[in-house]
Amino acid sequence: MHLRMSKSNRYCVIMAGGIGSRFWPMSTQKFPKQFQDILGVGRTMIQQTYDRISKIIPDENIFVITNKEYVELTHQQLPEIAQENIVGEPLLKNTAPCNLYMVNKIAEIDPDATMIVLPADHLILKEDVFLEKALLAFDIAAEHEYLVTLGITPTRPDTGYGYIQFVDKHDSSYYKVKTFTEKPILEIAKSFLESGDFLWNAGIFIWNVKSIHHAFETYLPEMTQHFMDCEYNTDSEKSCIEIIYPKVQKVSIDNGILEKAKNVYVIPADLGWSDLGTWTSVYENADKDDNQNAVRTKQPILIYNSTGNVIRLKNTNKAVIIDGLENYIIVDTDKALLICPLDNDQLIKDYVLDLKSFKKGDKFM
């Protein structure tokens, strides 16, 4: 693939604001999942996201939006990106406000910009396919007033993902979207899989700044009005954003715009994709030893009669011995030790809530 790096109308926004509480105790409020090397490959999730997209987009056109608490951490992990391209949100308001904020910021720089929006913490194994589909999406979004998304062929009736139903009228590389459904119940997810015209919503979006701005004006006019009062790329931007963020609605881009818009198109893509949303998905994607344990540690560890475990240990001088555990999560950090069945990975958020009820429980977060 020949990639030109002349002055480009292509931009990227990496969304990196989440707290990743399902990955506690490895992911904490101070050091969330996107800034961790969850799979043990030598690069953190946000670094891998940057590595991928920087093959087709120049550094000066790559932006990160994160919680203001993580601006410095982002800068440390991505020194290639200019400080002014790392934007801190004052409050977590889901994905619609942060998208509008970045659309306005990029439109100020380049009113003809086409941009790709990427979550910071997703795994993509088939990088070449991703780049090929991303370039196709850029071409489509630059030429038409389309809101384009990448859809993943589902492999199971997962209730943790959003689904995209497409209209299959022709043998094409992209299709018109009929419906968006966020996180359906199991029976509905099963029927989606059987019908064959549903894809997983990977949360990867590509649009021209004019197209998406028009969609915001149409479907979220109040939010658009709030943001119109700010000037972007000036010293007053930050203080203006601090004032308007408490006023704007907390809503996802999916609920706020994509479920309502009539000009959404999807590109089916087999990317070897996972949102790495649970310890189970980490186990599935991690390297394993001969007994199917996903272990990553440099310290002395002895494992007996144990299979199917995901083991993450803070490297210290202590020895670790594990005997007789099957399909468990074992995570040891400076602040906490978690040992629970892999099947209970959805309960980690509950553990964290219960822990907060302890006196000074917040210090373990």
DRENDO-1510 file (C-alpha; in Angstrom, 1 decimal, always signed):
<recs>
REC; n; res; u; v; w
REC; 1; MET; +0.0; +0.0; +0.0 .
REC; 2; HIS; +1.6; +3.3; -1.1 .
REC; 3; LEU; +0.7; +6.0; +1.5 .
REC; 4; ARG; +1.4; +9.6; +0.7 .
REC; 5; MET; +2.2; +12.0; +3.5 .
REC; 6; SER; +1.8; +15.4; +1.9 .
REC; 7; LYS; -0.4; +18.0; +3.5 .
REC; 8; SER; -3.4; +15.9; +4.3 .
REC; 9; ASN; -7.1; +16.6; +4.7 .
REC; 10; ARG; -7.3; +13.4; +6.8 .
REC; 11; TYR; -7.4; +13.7; +10.5 .
REC; 12; CYS; -7.7; +11.3; +13.4 .
REC; 13; VAL; -9.3; +11.6; +16.9 .
REC; 14; ILE; -8.4; +9.0; +19.5 .
REC; 15; MET; -10.9; +8.8; +22.3 .
REC; 16; ALA; -9.1; +7.9; +25.6 .
REC; 17; GLY; -11.3; +9.2; +28.4 .
REC; 18; GLY; -12.6; +6.0; +30.0 .
REC; 19; ILE; -11.8; +4.8; +33.5 .
REC; 20; GLY; -11.8; +1.0; +32.6 .
REC; 21; SER; -13.3; -0.1; +35.9 .
REC; 22; ARG; -13.9; -3.6; +34.6 .
REC; 23; PHE; -10.1; -4.1; +34.6 .
REC; 24; TRP; -9.7; -3.2; +38.2 .
REC; 25; PRO; -7.3; -3.7; +40.0 .
REC; 26; MET; -4.9; -3.4; +37.0 .
REC; 27; SER; -6.8; -0.5; +35.6 .
REC; 28; THR; -7.3; +2.3; +38.2 .
REC; 29; GLN; -8.6; +5.8; +38.2 .
REC; 30; LYS; -5.0; +7.2; +38.1 .
REC; 31; PHE; -3.9; +4.7; +35.5 .
REC; 32; PRO; -6.7; +3.4; +33.3 .
REC; 33; LYS; -6.8; +0.5; +30.9 .
REC; 34; GLN; -5.9; +2.5; +27.7 .
REC; 35; PHE; -2.5; +3.5; +29.2 .
REC; 36; GLN; -1.7; -0.2; +30.2 .
REC; 37; ASP; +0.0; -2.9; +28.2 .
REC; 38; ILE; -2.9; -5.3; +29.0 .
REC; 39; LEU; -1.8; -8.1; +26.6 .
REC; 40; GLY; +1.9; -7.8; +27.4 .
REC; 41; VAL; +3.1; -6.9; +23.9 .
REC; 42; GLY; +5.4; -4.1; +24.9 .
REC; 43; ARG; +3.1; -1.2; +23.9 .
REC; 44; THR; +0.1; +0.1; +25.7 .
REC; 45; MET; -3.4; +0.1; +24.2 .
REC; 46; ILE; -3.2; +3.8; +23.2 .
REC; 47; GLN; +0.3; +3.4; +21.8 .
REC; 48; GLN; -0.9; +0.5; +19.6 .
REC; 49; THR; -3.8; +2.6; +18.4 .
REC; 50; TYR; -1.4; +5.5; +17.5 .
REC; 51; ASP; +1.0; +3.0; +15.8 .
REC; 52; ARG; -1.7; +1.7; +13.5 .
REC; 53; ILE; -3.2; +5.0; +12.4 .
REC; 54; SER; +0.1; +6.9; +12.1 .
REC; 55; LYS; +0.8; +4.7; +9.0 .
REC; 56; ILE; -1.9; +6.7; +7.0 .
REC; 57; ILE; -2.2; +10.0; +8.9 .
REC; 58; PRO; +0.6; +12.4; +9.7 .
REC; 59; ASP; +1.4; +13.1; +13.4 .
REC; 60; GLU; +0.3; +16.7; +13.2 .
REC; 61; ASN; -3.2; +15.6; +12.2 .
REC; 62; ILE; -3.6; +13.1; +15.1 .
REC; 63; PHE; -5.6; +14.3; +18.1 .
REC; 64; VAL; -6.4; +12.7; +21.4 .
REC; 65; ILE; -9.3; +13.6; +23.6 .
REC; 66; THR; -9.2; +12.3; +27.1 .
REC; 67; ASN; -10.1; +13.3; +30.7 .
REC; 68; LYS; -8.1; +16.3; +31.7 .
REC; 69; GLU; -6.6; +14.1; +34.5 .
REC; 70; TYR; -4.9; +12.0; +31.8 .
REC; 71; VAL; -3.5; +14.8; +29.5 .
REC; 72; GLU; +0.0; +14.5; +31.0 .
REC; 73; LEU; -0.1; +10.6; +30.9 .
REC; 74; THR; -1.1; +10.8; +27.3 .
REC; 75; HIS; +1.8; +13.2; +26.5 .
REC; 76; GLN; +4.2; +10.8; +28.2 .
REC; 77; GLN; +3.0; +7.8; +26.3 .
REC; 78; LEU; +2.6; +9.6; +22.9 .
REC; 79; PRO; +5.6; +12.0; +22.7 .
REC; 80; GLU; +5.1; +12.1; +18.9 .
REC; 81; ILE; +1.8; +14.1; +19.2 .
REC; 82; ALA; +2.1; +17.8; +19.9 .
REC; 83; GLN; +0.9; +19.0; +23.3 .
REC; 84; GLU; -1.8; +21.2; +21.7 .
REC; 85; ASN; -3.3; +18.1; +20.0 .
REC; 86; ILE; -4.0; +16.4; +23.4 .
REC; 87; VAL; -7.3; +17.7; +24.6 .
REC; 88; GLY; -8.6; +17.3; +28.2 .
REC; 89; GLU; -12.3; +17.1; +28.9 .
REC; 90; PRO; -13.4; +18.7; +32.2 .
REC; 91; LEU; -16.2; +16.1; +32.7 .
REC; 92; LEU; -17.2; +12.7; +31.4 .
REC; 93; LYS; -20.3; +13.3; +29.3 .
REC; 94; ASN; -20.2; +10.1; +27.0 .
REC; 95; THR; -19.1; +10.3; +23.4 .
REC; 96; ALA; -21.4; +12.9; +21.7 .
REC; 97; PRO; -20.0; +16.0; +23.4 .
REC; 98; CYS; -16.3; +14.9; +22.9 .
REC; 99; ASN; -17.0; +14.2; +19.2 .
REC; 100; LEU; -18.6; +17.6; +18.7 .
REC; 101; TYR; -15.7; +19.3; +20.6 .
REC; 102; MET; -13.2; +17.7; +18.3 .
REC; 103; VAL; -15.2; +18.3; +15.1 .
REC; 104; ASN; -15.3; +22.0; +15.9 .
REC; 105; LYS; -11.6; +22.1; +16.7 .
REC; 106; ILE; -10.5; +20.3; +13.5 .
REC; 107; ALA; -13.0; +22.3; +11.3 .
REC; 108; GLU; -11.3; +25.4; +12.6 .
REC; 109; ILE; -7.9; +24.1; +11.3 .
REC; 110; ASP; -9.3; +22.6; +8.0 .
REC; 111; PRO; -12.9; +23.2; +7.0 .
REC; 112; ASP; -12.6; +20.4; +4.4 .
REC; 113; ALA; -11.2; +17.8; +6.9 .
REC; 114; THR; -12.4; +14.2; +6.9 .
REC; 115; MET; -11.7; +12.5; +10.2 .
REC; 116; ILE; -11.6; +9.0; +11.7 .
REC; 117; VAL; -12.6; +8.5; +15.4 .
REC; 118; LEU; -11.0; +5.6; +17.2 .
REC; 119; PRO; -11.4; +4.2; +20.7 .
REC; 120; ALA; -8.0; +4.1; +22.4 .
REC; 121; ASP; -8.3; +0.6; +23.9 .
REC; 122; HIS; -9.3; -1.8; +21.1 .
REC; 123; LEU; -7.4; -4.7; +19.8 .
REC; 124; ILE; -7.0; -5.0; +16.0 .
REC; 125; LEU; -5.0; -8.0; +14.8 .
REC; 126; LYS; -5.5; -7.6; +11.1 .
REC; 127; GLU; -3.8; -4.2; +10.7 .
REC; 128; ASP; -3.5; -4.3; +6.9 .
REC; 129; VAL; -7.3; -4.9; +6.5 .
REC; 130; PHE; -8.0; -2.1; +9.0 .
REC; 131; LEU; -5.9; +0.4; +7.0 .
REC; 132; GLU; -7.4; -0.7; +3.7 .
REC; 133; LYS; -11.0; -0.2; +5.1 .
REC; 134; ALA; -10.1; +3.1; +6.8 .
REC; 135; LEU; -8.8; +4.5; +3.5 .
REC; 136; LEU; -11.9; +3.3; +1.7 .
REC; 137; ALA; -14.0; +5.0; +4.4 .
REC; 138; PHE; -12.0; +8.3; +4.0 .
REC; 139; ASP; -12.7; +8.3; +0.3 .
REC; 140; ILE; -16.5; +7.6; +0.7 .
REC; 141; ALA; -16.8; +10.2; +3.5 .
REC; 142; ALA; -14.9; +12.9; +1.6 .
REC; 143; GLU; -17.1; +12.4; -1.6 .
REC; 144; HIS; -20.5; +12.1; +0.0 .
REC; 145; GLU; -22.4; +13.4; +3.0 .
REC; 146; TYR; -22.2; +10.0; +4.6 .
REC; 147; LEU; -21.5; +9.1; +8.2 .
REC; 148; VAL; -19.4; +5.9; +7.8 .
REC; 149; THR; -18.7; +3.2; +10.4 .
REC; 150; LEU; -16.8; +0.0; +10.3 .
REC; 151; GLY; -18.9; -3.1; +11.2 .
REC; 152; ILE; -17.5; -6.3; +12.5 .
REC; 153; THR; -18.9; -9.7; +11.5 .
REC; 154; PRO; -20.3; -11.1; +14.8 .
REC; 155; THR; -18.9; -14.5; +16.0 .
REC; 156; ARG; -21.3; -15.0; +18.9 .
REC; 157; PRO; -24.5; -13.4; +20.3 .
REC; 158; ASP; -22.7; -11.0; +22.6 .
REC; 159; THR; -24.9; -8.7; +24.7 .
REC; 160; GLY; -22.0; -6.3; +25.5 .
REC; 161; TYR; -21.8; -4.8; +21.9 .
REC; 162; GLY; -24.0; -2.6; +19.9 .
REC; 163; TYR; -25.3; -4.0; +16.6 .
REC; 164; ILE; -25.7; -2.4; +13.1 .
REC; 165; GLN; -28.3; -3.7; +10.7 .
REC; 166; PHE; -27.6; -3.0; +7.1 .
REC; 167; VAL; -29.6; -3.0; +3.8 .
REC; 168; ASP; -28.0; -5.6; +1.5 .
REC; 169; LYS; -29.2; -4.4; -1.9 .
REC; 170; HIS; -26.0; -5.0; -4.0 .
REC; 171; ASP; -22.7; -6.7; -3.8 .
REC; 172; SER; -20.7; -3.7; -2.5 .
REC; 173; SER; -17.9; -2.8; -0.2 .
REC; 174; TYR; -20.3; -0.7; +1.9 .
REC; 175; TYR; -24.0; -0.6; +2.7 .
REC; 176; LYS; -26.7; +1.7; +4.0 .
REC; 177; VAL; -27.4; +1.3; +7.7 .
REC; 178; LYS; -31.0; +0.4; +8.6 .
REC; 179; THR; -30.9; +0.3; +12.4 .
REC; 180; PHE; -28.5; +0.7; +15.3 .
REC; 181; THR; -29.2; -1.3; +18.5 .
REC; 182; GLU; -27.2; -0.7; +21.6 .
REC; 183; LYS; -26.4; -3.8; +23.8 .
REC; 184; PRO; -29.5; -6.0; +23.2 .
REC; 185; ILE; -30.7; -8.8; +25.5 .
REC; 186; LEU; -29.5; -12.3; +24.7 .
REC; 187; GLU; -32.6; -13.5; +22.8 .
REC; 188; ILE; -32.5; -10.5; +20.5 .
REC; 189; ALA; -28.7; -10.9; +20.0 .
REC; 190; LYS; -29.3; -14.5; +18.9 .
REC; 191; SER; -32.0; -13.5; +16.4 .
REC; 192; PHE; -29.6; -10.8; +15.0 .
REC; 193; LEU; -26.9; -13.4; +14.4 .
REC; 194; GLU; -29.4; -15.8; +12.7 .
REC; 195; SER; -30.6; -13.1; +10.3 .
REC; 196; GLY; -27.2; -12.5; +8.9 .
REC; 197; ASP; -27.6; -8.8; +8.2 .
REC; 198; PHE; -26.2; -7.5; +11.5 .
REC; 199; LEU; -22.7; -6.4; +12.3 .
REC; 200; TRP; -21.0; -5.4; +15.6 .
REC; 201; ASN; -20.6; -1.7; +16.2 .
REC; 202; ALA; -16.8; -1.3; +16.7 .
REC; 203; GLY; -17.2; +2.4; +17.6 .
REC; 204; ILE; -14.9; +3.4; +14.7 .
REC; 205; PHE; -16.4; +6.3; +12.7 .
REC; 206; ILE; -15.3; +8.3; +9.7 .
REC; 207; TRP; -16.9; +11.5; +8.5 .
REC; 208; ASN; -16.3; +14.8; +6.9 .
REC; 209; VAL; -16.5; +17.7; +9.4 .
REC; 210; LYS; -19.3; +19.4; +7.5 .
REC; 211; SER; -21.4; +16.1; +7.3 .
REC; 212; ILE; -21.1; +15.4; +11.0 .
REC; 213; HIS; -21.6; +19.0; +12.0 .
REC; 214; HIS; -24.8; +19.1; +10.0 .
REC; 215; ALA; -26.0; +15.9; +11.8 .
REC; 216; PHE; -25.3; +17.6; +15.2 .
REC; 217; GLU; -27.3; +20.6; +14.2 .
REC; 218; THR; -30.2; +18.4; +13.2 .
REC; 219; TYR; -30.3; +15.9; +16.0 .
REC; 220; LEU; -28.6; +17.6; +18.9 .
REC; 221; PRO; -29.3; +21.3; +18.3 .
REC; 222; GLU; -29.0; +22.4; +22.0 .
REC; 223; MET; -25.6; +20.8; +22.4 .
REC; 224; THR; -24.5; +22.4; +19.1 .
REC; 225; GLN; -25.7; +25.8; +20.3 .
REC; 226; HIS; -23.7; +25.5; +23.5 .
REC; 227; PHE; -20.5; +24.7; +21.6 .
REC; 228; MET; -21.1; +27.5; +19.1 .
REC; 229; ASP; -20.3; +30.0; +21.8 .
REC; 230; CYS; -16.7; +28.8; +22.1 .
REC; 231; GLU; -13.8; +29.9; +19.9 .
REC; 232; TYR; -11.4; +27.0; +19.1 .
REC; 233; ASN; -7.6; +27.2; +18.9 .
REC; 234; THR; -7.5; +30.3; +21.1 .
REC; 235; ASP; -6.4; +30.8; +24.7 .
REC; 236; SER; -10.1; +31.2; +25.8 .
REC; 237; GLU; -11.0; +27.8; +24.5 .
REC; 238; LYS; -10.3; +25.9; +27.7 .
REC; 239; SER; -12.2; +28.3; +30.0 .
REC; 240; CYS; -15.2; +28.3; +27.6 .
REC; 241; ILE; -15.3; +24.5; +27.5 .
REC; 242; GLU; -15.2; +24.4; +31.3 .
REC; 243; ILE; -18.3; +26.6; +31.4 .
REC; 244; ILE; -20.3; +24.7; +28.8 .
REC; 245; TYR; -19.5; +21.1; +29.7 .
REC; 246; PRO; -21.7; +21.0; +32.9 .
REC; 247; LYS; -24.6; +22.2; +30.7 .
REC; 248; VAL; -24.5; +19.7; +27.9 .
REC; 249; GLN; -26.4; +16.5; +27.7 .
REC; 250; LYS; -24.7; +13.2; +28.6 .
REC; 251; VAL; -25.3; +11.1; +25.6 .
REC; 252; SER; -23.5; +8.7; +23.3 .
REC; 253; ILE; -22.9; +9.5; +19.6 .
REC; 254; ASP; -24.8; +6.3; +18.8 .
REC; 255; ASN; -27.9; +7.3; +20.7 .
REC; 256; GLY; -27.7; +11.0; +19.9 .
REC; 257; ILE; -27.0; +10.9; +16.2 .
REC; 258; LEU; -26.4; +7.5; +14.5 .
REC; 259; GLU; -29.6; +5.9; +15.6 .
REC; 260; LYS; -31.6; +8.8; +14.1 .
REC; 261; ALA; -29.6; +9.9; +11.0 .
REC; 262; LYS; -30.6; +8.6; +7.6 .
REC; 263; ASN; -27.2; +8.9; +5.9 .
REC; 264; VAL; -25.2; +6.3; +7.9 .
REC; 265; TYR; -23.2; +3.7; +5.9 .
REC; 266; VAL; -21.3; +0.7; +7.2 .
REC; 267; ILE; -18.2; -1.1; +5.8 .
REC; 268; PRO; -18.1; -4.7; +6.9 .
REC; 269; ALA; -14.6; -5.5; +8.1 .
REC; 270; ASP; -13.0; -8.6; +9.5 .
REC; 271; LEU; -10.3; -6.9; +11.6 .
REC; 272; GLY; -9.5; -9.5; +14.2 .
REC; 273; TRP; -11.2; -7.0; +16.5 .
REC; 274; SER; -11.9; -7.0; +20.2 .
REC; 275; ASP; -12.8; -4.1; +22.4 .
REC; 276; LEU; -10.9; -6.0; +25.2 .
REC; 277; GLY; -13.9; -5.1; +27.4 .
REC; 278; THR; -13.5; -7.9; +30.0 .
REC; 279; TRP; -10.8; -10.2; +31.5 .
REC; 280; THR; -12.4; -13.0; +29.4 .
REC; 281; SER; -11.6; -11.2; +26.2 .
REC; 282; VAL; -8.0; -10.5; +27.4 .
REC; 283; TYR; -7.7; -14.2; +28.2 .
REC; 284; GLU; -8.9; -15.1; +24.7 .
REC; 285; ASN; -6.4; -12.8; +23.0 .
REC; 286; ALA; -3.4; -13.3; +25.2 .
REC; 287; ASP; -0.5; -15.7; +24.7 .
REC; 288; LYS; -0.8; -18.8; +26.8 .
REC; 289; ASP; +1.5; -21.4; +28.2 .
REC; 290; ASP; +1.2; -25.2; +27.7 .
REC; 291; ASN; -1.6; -25.4; +30.3 .
REC; 292; GLN; -3.6; -22.6; +28.7 .
REC; 293; ASN; -2.7; -20.1; +31.4 .
REC; 294; ALA; -2.3; -16.5; +30.2 .
REC; 295; VAL; +0.7; -15.6; +32.5 .
REC; 296; ARG; +2.8; -12.5; +32.3 .
REC; 297; THR; +5.5; -12.0; +34.9 .
REC; 298; LYS; +9.2; -11.8; +35.3 .
REC; 299; GLN; +9.2; -13.0; +38.9 .
REC; 300; PRO; +9.5; -16.6; +40.1 .
REC; 301; ILE; +6.2; -18.4; +39.7 .
REC; 302; LEU; +5.3; -22.1; +40.1 .
REC; 303; ILE; +1.9; -23.3; +38.7 .
REC; 304; TYR; +0.6; -26.8; +39.6 .
REC; 305; ASN; -2.6; -28.5; +38.4 .
REC; 306; SER; -4.0; -25.2; +37.1 .
REC; 307; THR; -5.4; -24.4; +33.7 .
REC; 308; GLY; -7.3; -21.6; +31.9 .
REC; 309; ASN; -6.2; -18.8; +34.3 .
REC; 310; VAL; -5.4; -15.2; +33.5 .
REC; 311; ILE; -2.5; -14.2; +35.7 .
REC; 312; ARG; -1.2; -10.6; +36.0 .
REC; 313; LEU; +1.3; -9.9; +38.8 .
REC; 314; LYS; +3.1; -6.7; +39.7 .
REC; 315; ASN; +6.8; -7.6; +39.3 .
REC; 316; THR; +8.2; -7.8; +42.8 .
REC; 317; ASN; +10.8; -10.0; +44.5 .
REC; 318; LYS; +8.2; -12.3; +46.1 .
REC; 319; ALA; +7.7; -15.9; +44.8 .
REC; 320; VAL; +4.3; -16.9; +43.6 .
REC; 321; ILE; +2.8; -20.4; +43.9 .
REC; 322; ILE; -0.6; -21.3; +42.4 .
REC; 323; ASP; -2.0; -24.8; +42.8 .
REC; 324; GLY; -5.4; -26.2; +41.8 .
REC; 325; LEU; -7.0; -23.2; +40.2 .
REC; 326; GLU; -9.0; -23.6; +37.0 .
REC; 327; ASN; -10.4; -20.6; +34.9 .
REC; 328; TYR; -9.6; -17.9; +37.4 .
REC; 329; ILE; -8.5; -14.3; +37.3 .
REC; 330; ILE; -5.5; -13.6; +39.5 .
REC; 331; VAL; -4.4; -10.0; +39.5 .
REC; 332; ASP; -1.9; -8.6; +42.1 .
REC; 333; THR; -1.0; -4.9; +42.2 .
REC; 334; ASP; +0.5; -2.5; +44.8 .
REC; 335; LYS; -3.0; -1.7; +46.0 .
REC; 336; ALA; -5.1; -4.8; +45.7 .
REC; 337; LEU; -5.2; -8.6; +45.1 .
REC; 338; LEU; -8.1; -10.0; +43.0 .
REC; 339; ILE; -8.8; -13.7; +42.8 .
REC; 340; CYS; -12.2; -14.6; +41.2 .
REC; 341; PRO; -13.6; -17.0; +38.7 .
REC; 342; LEU; -13.2; -15.9; +35.1 .
REC; 343; ASP; -17.0; -16.4; +34.6 .
REC; 344; ASN; -17.5; -13.6; +37.2 .
REC; 345; ASP; -15.6; -10.9; +35.3 .
REC; 346; GLN; -18.8; -9.0; +34.8 .
REC; 347; LEU; -19.0; -8.6; +38.6 .
REC; 348; ILE; -15.8; -6.7; +39.0 .
REC; 349; LYS; -17.6; -3.4; +38.8 .
REC; 350; ASP; -19.8; -4.6; +41.7 .
REC; 351; TYR; -16.7; -5.5; +43.7 .
REC; 352; VAL; -15.3; -2.0; +43.2 .
REC; 353; LEU; -18.5; -0.4; +44.3 .
REC; 354; ASP; -18.6; -2.6; +47.5 .
REC; 355; LEU; -14.9; -1.8; +48.2 .
REC; 356; LYS; -15.7; +1.9; +48.0 .
REC; 357; SER; -18.1; +1.5; +50.9 .
REC; 358; PHE; -15.1; +0.7; +53.2 .
REC; 359; LYS; -13.7; +3.5; +55.2 .
REC; 360; LYS; -11.1; +5.1; +52.8 .
REC; 361; GLY; -12.0; +2.5; +50.2 .
REC; 362; ASP; -11.3; +5.1; +47.4 .
REC; 363; LYS; -7.6; +4.7; +48.0 .
REC; 364; PHE; -7.8; +1.2; +46.3 .
REC; 365; MET; -9.3; +2.6; +43.1 .
</recs>
